[in-house]
Amino acid sequence: MFFEADALYYGRDDGSGKNIVNGPESVGLGKDGFGGTAGYRLTIGGAVADYDIDAGFMQLDTWNGSSQGEFMDAISFDADGPMGSNTLAPFTSLFQAASSGSMANDETTEN
């Protein structure tokens, strides 16, 4: 049997200045000072015959900052949106999902 307790500190990279939405209503990462948060992780486990079994629990405090707003125009999830529209930045997971796979060329489902 074993038990483990860890102190955690998570930070968010808000100093890069990258945009997560490009276009006339662009939104970047460096505007709100999201900072970091602390927490803890508990793990308990043991060995049974040829198997190791463990369970973990993690808790983080509330993040220091947040941002909200409303887009006045549609957002295109990939690079094929109308000229001058808001588009998700290429590094975001929604952009990646909209740009690959069987639905990548179906522009009617993404705004």
Buried (B, 14 or more C-beta within 10 A) or exposed (E): EEEEEEEBEEEBEBEEEBBBBBBEBEBBBEEBEBEBBEEEBEBBBEEEEEEEEEEEEEEBEEEEEEEEEEEEBEBBBBEBBEEEBBBBBEEBEBBBBBBEEEEEEEBEEBE
